[in-house]
């Protein structure tokens, strides 16, 4: 993280400060702000991938879980 920050400060990868501030302001002023805010498209893609993995695992173990009722 620190390397990314340094690169963004030196003109490397542009830091998304303005976009991040706009996103936080947009959700903060709403009636029901999110408990968790995923920032950046890559992070959203990683989150979707991880949830898909979890759903597959839950489906695989559903018969064992149903046997505990």
VMD Tcl script that draws the C-alpha trace (Angstrom):
set ca {
  {0.00 0.00 0.00}
  {2.76 2.40 0.89}
  {4.50 1.79 -2.45}
  {1.26 2.56 -4.28}
  {0.87 5.77 -2.29}
  {4.42 6.86 -3.07}
  {3.96 6.11 -6.78}
  {0.73 8.10 -6.90}
  {2.43 11.07 -5.23}
  {5.30 11.01 -7.76}
  {3.05 11.07 -10.80}
  {2.94 7.29 -11.27}
  {-0.48 5.74 -10.79}
  {-3.02 8.54 -10.38}
  {-4.56 8.51 -6.93}
  {-8.38 8.41 -7.05}
  {-8.83 10.91 -4.22}
  {-11.51 13.02 -5.86}
  {-13.53 10.02 -7.01}
  {-13.24 8.39 -3.59}
  {-14.41 11.53 -1.80}
  {-17.34 11.86 -4.20}
  {-18.35 8.22 -3.64}
  {-18.19 8.50 0.14}
  {-20.19 11.73 0.10}
  {-22.82 10.18 -2.16}
  {-23.45 7.18 0.09}
  {-23.03 9.03 3.37}
  {-25.89 11.43 2.70}
  {-28.42 8.71 1.92}
  {-31.13 7.29 4.14}
  {-29.41 3.92 4.47}
  {-25.66 4.21 3.87}
  {-23.86 0.90 3.27}
  {-22.13 -0.79 6.18}
  {-19.30 -1.73 3.81}
  {-18.21 0.23 0.76}
  {-16.08 -1.52 -1.85}
  {-13.88 1.01 -3.64}
  {-12.46 0.61 -7.16}
  {-13.65 -1.67 -9.95}
  {-10.92 -4.24 -9.33}
  {-12.02 -4.59 -5.71}
  {-15.65 -5.09 -6.76}
  {-14.55 -7.83 -9.18}
  {-12.51 -9.52 -6.43}
  {-15.48 -9.33 -4.05}
  {-17.83 -10.89 -6.63}
  {-15.32 -13.66 -7.29}
  {-14.92 -14.41 -3.59}
  {-18.69 -14.46 -3.00}
  {-19.09 -16.85 -5.94}
  {-16.49 -19.16 -4.38}
  {-18.33 -19.05 -1.05}
  {-21.70 -19.76 -2.67}
  {-20.20 -22.77 -4.49}
  {-18.79 -24.08 -1.22}
  {-22.11 -23.58 0.60}
  {-23.93 -25.42 -2.18}
  {-21.42 -28.29 -2.01}
  {-22.00 -28.70 1.74}
  {-25.77 -28.04 1.73}
  {-26.69 -31.75 2.06}
  {-24.52 -32.11 5.16}
  {-26.00 -28.95 6.61}
  {-29.58 -30.09 5.92}
  {-28.79 -33.30 7.79}
  {-28.35 -31.32 11.01}
  {-32.02 -30.19 11.14}
}
mol new
graphics top color blue
foreach p $ca { graphics top sphere $p radius 0.5 }
foreach p [lrange $ca 0 end-1] q [lrange $ca 1 end] { graphics top cylinder $p $q radius 0.2 }
display resetview
